[in-house]
Amino acid sequence: MEEVKLFRTWSSPYALRIVWALKLKGVEYETVYEDLSNKSSLLLEYNPVHKKVPVLLHNGTPICESLVILEYIDETWNTTARFLPKDPLARANARFWAKFNDDQVASLVFRAYVSQGAEQEEAVRLALEKLDIVEKQLSGKTFFSGESFGFLDLVFGWIAKYLGIFEKTGGIKLLEEERYPLIFAWIKRFCDISVIKQNWPDQNKLINKFQLMRDYFISAAAGCS
Amino acid sequence: MEEVKLFRTWSSPYALRIVWALKLKGVEYETVYEDLSNKSSLLLEYNPVHKKVPVLLHNGTPICESLVILEYIDETWNTTARFLPKDPLARANARFWAKFNDDQVASLVFRAYVSQGAEQEEAVRLALEKLDIVEKQLSGKTFFSGESFGFLDLVFGWIAKYLGIFEKTGGIKLLEEERYPLIFAWIKRFCDISVIKQNWPDQNKLINKFQLMRDYFISAAAGCS
């Protein structure tokens, strides 16, 4: 009997990737909800380097970093459709854009989200430049992964819900349908997939949570200036 | 007839990973040397997102990001020994530590290298904390990849030469043999591998190059303070 446990918070978009992946593969697992303001000794033991969620525990061995976990799940439970394509070039392409999302898009959007005034305006401008590049990636495609849903859709999936939360609670506008028609159309298709539709955290709880988080960042930044 | 071209600078440690990988696999390729202060139109065309080296061009298609290129090479020319292990757990482990090197070790060492005074002292302290974690990874192992040389040794390979260059030109001391006996022993083994030994850039040229780069960063930072 396999032991699969997912250490997550209820609100983390990185953990959500793993929820989607496990459910899409049909893997039975147990969820351990963490409070990052009071991390469990197990989380610190399983992810001593970063002390972050998500952590996947498989038969006693922890795997950390959401992109690494996604590839692990894809290689381990490989009887159903694979998230990553088989062709080395298509795989390299998927890994390149996944890294681009995590290093550039997500970090700039977050910077825009937790800043104010002129700093926020500049961060929004830079985030939009990255989203322009994301928009181009959807040109001629149904999903980020191509004709069908795959690895890159799991990676970019946060955009479908969290950008809206950031807009509502951060006083910024990022996704205009006129500028991003392909992302808008992809969001509709993505959110129609049942595993995606069924596993979003509660919208109002997310708004409350991120409002508090932003207030915390803004006041911390004010204390440093 | 295959076309394989590597766009690199003579001094980039990230490009050197790809040189080692191609030579270890016995892949014939052409080198295009770039000057990053005057990037070629081909580099801008092949890596429009990051405009950086290395770029591998394979039969007309560019692949960017050195970790992505390493996996591509491993999956494409897979007749000789694989860089990555076959076991999904060992593969996840390799990807986790590769990301740790690039995101944490290399970036903190670089910050220590291009700063001064109290900022440098703090960056050195943080970089040493990361190197302590790297040291632990070698416990009971011959190479980062285990009993034999592999993916993670290509990833951590820069430590064997560039840390010394940063020390010489940045006025910092990072690698003390007493604190890092396993890294020291690994460096000797790593540098004994013929493909590694034969492909380092010239030491004096590296010292000149990085001295100039550091001067540039320090004066740019001074202009902003």
Boltz contact constraints between the chains, C-beta under 6 A:
constraints:
  - contact:
      token1: [A, 63]
      token2: [B, 92]
      max_distance: 6.0
  - contact:
      token1: [A, 64]
      token2: [B, 96]
      max_distance: 6.0
  - contact:
      token1: [A, 65]
      token2: [B, 96]
      max_distance: 6.0
  - contact:
      token1: [A, 65]
      token2: [B, 99]
      max_distance: 6.0
  - contact:
      token1: [A, 68]
      token2: [B, 92]
      max_distance: 6.0
  - contact:
      token1: [A, 68]
      token2: [B, 95]
      max_distance: 6.0
  - contact:
      token1: [A, 68]
      token2: [B, 96]
      max_distance: 6.0
  - contact:
      token1: [A, 72]
      token2: [B, 88]
      max_distance: 6.0
  - contact:
      token1: [A, 72]
      token2: [B, 92]
      max_distance: 6.0
  - contact:
      token1: [A, 75]
      token2: [B, 88]
      max_distance: 6.0
  - contact:
      token1: [A, 76]
      token2: [B, 88]
      max_distance: 6.0
  - contact:
      token1: [A, 88]
      token2: [B, 72]
      max_distance: 6.0
  - contact:
      token1: [A, 88]
      token2: [B, 75]
      max_distance: 6.0
  - contact:
      token1: [A, 88]
      token2: [B, 76]
      max_distance: 6.0
  - contact:
      token1: [A, 92]
      token2: [B, 63]
      max_distance: 6.0
  - contact:
      token1: [A, 92]
      token2: [B, 68]
      max_distance: 6.0
  - contact:
      token1: [A, 92]
      token2: [B, 72]
      max_distance: 6.0
  - contact:
      token1: [A, 95]
      token2: [B, 68]
      max_distance: 6.0
  - contact:
      token1: [A, 96]
      token2: [B, 65]
      max_distance: 6.0
  - contact:
      token1: [A, 96]
      token2: [B, 68]
      max_distance: 6.0
  - contact:
      token1: [A, 99]
      token2: [B, 65]
      max_distance: 6.0
